[in-house]
């Protein structure tokens, strides 16, 4: 079910499949939305979701009803989670700055929020109200003026009740019962009901991901999310039962989810494998777990801890758990990971729901160059240059010479003409 491998034996890589396989279909959907707007959204919703839409934009009373009807304890827990997420992201705020550079010159950088953000929140059979919090709160902290949320409708004609309740709890009123590639197209190009936004964030199906890829440039996007993944680094101090449960917590997401144990202790690998074999048959998501662990799971045994950390850096996992005796010491060697969970009391679901850091993370090795979703994703950084006559006079010859070295005569003349007598 989950093999024990001795490094450098390797696990099967994900085939970055299928975005190309669905591109033609997604292109057709995008073209239809651009041409037919809301009519296309209704037609695709009927075709793909089996739902006839009454309202594309969810009435605010429906959002409020979903919140009121939600379990009181759930509302309390979601409120506490939202508070943690907001406090964490407030530490990410950037500020505008200016510096005096002599000669009356002032240079700086303005931090300006984007005006409209589009949030995609998966719905239907897999609904994630927590993703509403993780996508919306950084945008709110950044100061985004308009937040527009799309999520597929259920048979009621509206998104999942938990998603609507979470949206209402954050004061979001622009919520639309549309999902799939057609929702991405609507956010990118606009329709009579859904306005064009500046950036689209949030994970979804392969159709959603492909649509985001194709509209990039028309709008900005956060990332091209792939299946979820966890890598757990464990030494002899780790509890095999806890490690096994943490592996399954990630593997249950998807048949392509990756769950990997890396350890220099062969006996830990065997003990974890035994626990996995014991636990999987009783799981309500057994079929998903078996496929994910068979194709993308492994217990990798290394020669020592140094080699184990190098394996982690090669994998660049979305989630990394350090189930070791001295996690802060081991952390120093970790270069590539989306979110890092230190010690036995920091299981990955803490980050998914409650701790505060964002759970929208780089996947499929992109943690080598990408970061978690955050406030930065919802602002623009504008350079500010205020030169003086004296500084321009001192530097005009250098600027003109550099421009002419690139065969840009008009650039040179734009500087020189300011010091020529009329």
N, C-alpha and C positions, 0 to 999 in steps of 0.2 A: 504493500500500500504506500509506504514512504520508505525509499531505500536509504541504507547507510552506506555512504561513499567515502573513500579515503582520497583526500585532495592529492593530485589535481584532477581526479575524476570530476566531471561537470554535469550540471543539470541541463535539461533541454531548454534552449532559449525560446522565448515566445516568437512566433512568426508574426512579424509586423504586417501582417496580413492585410487585412481585408479592407483597409480603408480604400485601396484601389478597386477592390471588387464591387464596392457600392457607389463609387464616384458618379457613374453615369446616372444612376437612379436619383442621387442627391442633386446633381446638376439639374435634372428635370424638375425636381421639387422646387429648387430655388428659382428657376425661370418662371414656373407657374405662379409662385408667390409674388414675384416682381410684376408679372403681367396682370394677375387677377386678384391680388391682395386678399381681403377677408374672405372672398368667395373660395379661393384656393385653400385657405385655412380650414374652412368648414368642410370642404370636400375631402381633404386629406385626413381630417379628424374622423369623419365618418368611415373612411376607408381603412385607416390604420388602428384606430381606437374603438371603432364600432359605436361611436357616440355622435348623436346629432346635437350640435351646439345651439343652445338658446342664446347664451351670452358668451362672447369671446372674452370680454372683460368681466371679471367676477364682481358682482355688486358688493359694495362695502358691507351691507347688512348680512350677506352670506358669510363673509369673512368673520364678522362679529359673532354670528350664530355659531360658527365652528369653534371659536374660542370659548364661548360661554358653555357649550355642550361638552367640551373636553374635560377629562377627569381632572379634578381639582389638584390632586397630588402631582399629576403630570405637568399641569400649568406651573406649579410651584418649582418643580425640578427644572423645567425649561427656563423659568425666570432666573433661577440661580446660575444655570449654565450660561445664559446670556450675559449676566453680570460678570462672570469670570472672563468670558471671551472679550467683552468690551474693555475691561480693565487691562487685559494683556495687550490688546491692540492700541490702546491709548499710549502705550510706551513707544509705539512705532511712529508716532507723529513726527513729520519732518517740518522744519520751519524755514521760512524765507530768510536769506542772509545777504548782507552787503559788506564789502570791505573797501577801505580807502587805499588806493594804490599809488598815491603821490601825484603831483602835478594837477590836482583837482579831479583825478580820474576815480570813478567809482565802478566796481564790478560786483556782480552778485548772482544769486539764483532765486527765482520766485517759485514757490510751491503752490500750484493751482489745481484744485480738484477737477476731474472730468465732470461734465454737466449731466450726462445720462449714462447709467450703468444698466446692463441687462443681465439678469441672473437666471440661469437654467437650473431647475431643481427636478431631478428624476421623480417620477410618480408611478401610478399604476400598481403593479404587483410588488415593486420595491420602492417604497416611499421613505424619504429621509428628511423629516422635519429639522433635524440637527443641521442639515446642509443649508437651510434657510438662514439660520443664525450665522454659520461660518462664512457664507457669501455676503450677507447683507451688512453685518456689523462693521467689518473693515471699511465698507463703502460709506456707511454713516459716519464713522470716525474721521474718515478722510474729508467729509463735507460734501459728498456728492448730492446735488440738488434733487435729482429725480432717479428713483430706483424702480425698474420695471422687471417683474418676476413672471416667468413662464413655467408652467408645469402641466403635464398631460392630464386630461380629464379622466375621472372614473365614470362608472355607469350613471352617476348622478348628473353628469354634464359639467361638474366642477372638479378641481384638483382634489387630491386626498385631503381629508378633513384635518389631519395633523399638520400638513403643509400650510393650509389656510389659517389654522389657529396660530401657528408660529409666525406667519406673516403679520397677522393682526397684532400679535403681542409686541412686534417691533414697530408698529405704526405704518406698515407698508399697505398702501391702498391700490397701487397699480399692479394687479395680479391678473393673469390671463390663463384661461383653460386651454392651452395649446402646448403640445410637446413635439418631440422629434425634430427632424431636419427643417420642417416647415416653421417651427417656432424660431429656430436660429435665423432662417431667412427673413422672417418678419422683423426680428430685432435689428438685423443688419441693414435692411432696405426700407423698412417701415410699411405700414398699411394704413387704412383709414382709422383703425382702432388702436394698433400698436405702433408707437413712434419709433423711428430710427434711433438707435443708441450709439454711444461712442466706444463701448467695450462690452464684450460678452464673457461672463465667467461661469464656471460650474461644469461638472462632468456629466456625461450621459452615455447613451448607447453608441455603437460604431457609426450609426447614421448621424447622431448629434456631433460626434467628434469629427466626422468627415465634413459635415456642413461648416463647422467652425474653421476647419482648415481651408475650405474653399472661399469663405467670406473674409478671411483675414486680409487686411489691406483696405477693404471697404470699412471695416471696423477693427479694433484691436481685440485680441483674445488673451485669456490667461495662459492656457496650455492645451496640449492634445493629450488628454488623460487616457491612460491604459488601465488594465486590470490591477487590482490592489495587491500589495505585497508586504510581507514582513520577513525580516531576518533577525534571528535571535542568536546572540553570542553568549554562550554559557560555559562556565567552568565547573569544577567539582562542587562548588557551593550551591549550585542551582538545584531547585526542586523539580525533578522530572515531571511530576504531575502538573505543576504550574506551567512549565514550558510547553507541555503537550496541549494544554487548554489554550494557551496563547497562540500556538500555531493554528489550531482549529478555528479560533476566533477570526483569523484573517482568511483562511482557506474557505470558509463558508460563504464568502461574498460571491464567488464566481468560479466556474469550472476552469478558468484561466488564472485564478489568483495564485500567487506564489507564496509558499510558506517554507522557510528554510532555517534549519538549525546549523550553526557553525560552532564546533567545539574542539579543543585539543584533547578532550577526554573521551576515549572510545566507549567507556562504560556508561557515560552520560548519554551518548547517542543511542546506544542500545536500550537504555531504560526509557528514554523518551519515545522511541519507536514502539516499544511494548505498550506504553500508555496510549499512544495514538490508536494502535490496533484495538485496544480495549474500548476506547471511547467512541470511535466513529460509528459502529453499528447501532448505537442507541440514539444517535443524533437525528433530529427531524430533517436535517439537510444532508443526509448521508450520501445521496447520489452526487451532489455537488462536491462534497468533501472528498469522496473517493476519486473523482476525476481530477480535481485540482492537485491532490497529493500524489497521485500516480504520475501526472504529466509535469508538474511544476514544483513538487515538494522534494525535499532531501534532508538528510542529516549528514553533514560534511565533517569528516574528522581530519584535523590538521596535525602537523608535527608539534606545534607550540602556539602560544598566544600571538606571537608576532605574525606568524603565517595566517592565523585566523583573522586578524585585523586586516591583512592584505586582501583576503578573500572578500571581506565586507566592502572594502574600498573598490574592489573590482565590480561587485554587484551594485553598488550605489543604491541601496534600497529606499523605498518610500518610507517605511517604518523600520527602525532599528531598536531592538531591546538589548541592553547590556545587563545580562543576568550573571554578573561576575562579582567576585569578592570586593574588588576595588574599581567600581565603574568610573569614577571621576579620573582615575589614573589612565584607564583604558581609553577614555574619551579623547585624550590628547592625540592618540594615533588615528582617530577616525577623520577622514577627509570628506567622504561622500555619503550623505544620508539626508532624507527629507525632514524627519522628526526622530529624535533620539530619546529613548525612555531608559532612565538610569535606575538600576536596582530592582529587587523583587516586588516592591510595592508600587511600581509604575507600569502596570500592564497597558498595552496599546489602547484598549477601549477608554481609558482615562482621557487620552488625547482626542479620541473620536467625539466625545460628548461633553467633557466637563472641565478639564484643567484650564483651558483658555487659549493656548496656541491653536492655530488653524489646522483643520483636518483636510483641507484641500492642498495636496502635496504632489511633488514631482514623482512620476512613476517610470517604470521600465528603464532604469539607469539614468534618467535625466537629472537626478540629483547631483550629477557631476557638474551641471551648469545652471540648474534652476532652483527656485526656492519655494517655500510655502506661500500660499495666497496671503496677502497682507495689505496694509494701508497703502504701501508703495504702489500697488497695482491700480489704485484709483486716483492717483495724482499725476500731474505733469510737472516736469522741472524745466523752467524757462530761464535761459541765460540772459543776464542784463548787463549791458555795456554802456557806460556813460563816459566818453572820452572828452578831453579838454583840447583847446587849440594848442596849448604848449606841448602836450604829449603827442598829438598828431603831427605837429611840426617836427618834433624830434625823430619820429619813427616813419615819416612819409617815404623817405628814400628806401628804407628796408622793405616796407610793404609793397612799393611799386616794383622794386627789383624782384621780389618773390612772385608777384603777379606776372611780370614779363617772362620769368623763367618757365611759367606754365602757359605762355602764349595768350594771356588774358590782358590785352592792352587797355580795354575799357575799365578793368579793375584798377590798373595803375593810374589812369587819368582821373578816375573818380576821387583819388586822394590828392594828386598833384594840383588839380584845378583849383583847389581851395586856397592855394598859396600863390597863385598867379595874379598879377595886377590886371584889372579889367581894362 
